[in-house]
């Protein structure tokens, strides 16, 4: 099993026991790595540049806001 991120965090999934999202910062490559784990197996990884992380947070925020609320979109942009 890969060690947990030294510089990052883990989030437990709510839909499947043993599913986690690991978030790790890799200073040497200036990337944030998101990896999906099932127990001790890594299922997928995505390496993001800093500007990609900013876009991802914006998209996550948009996803949580009501789609039909016109002023919510203006608050993000």
Helices and strands as residue ranges (DSSP letters): E 8-12, E 19-26, E 31-38, E 41-49, H 50-64, H 70-76
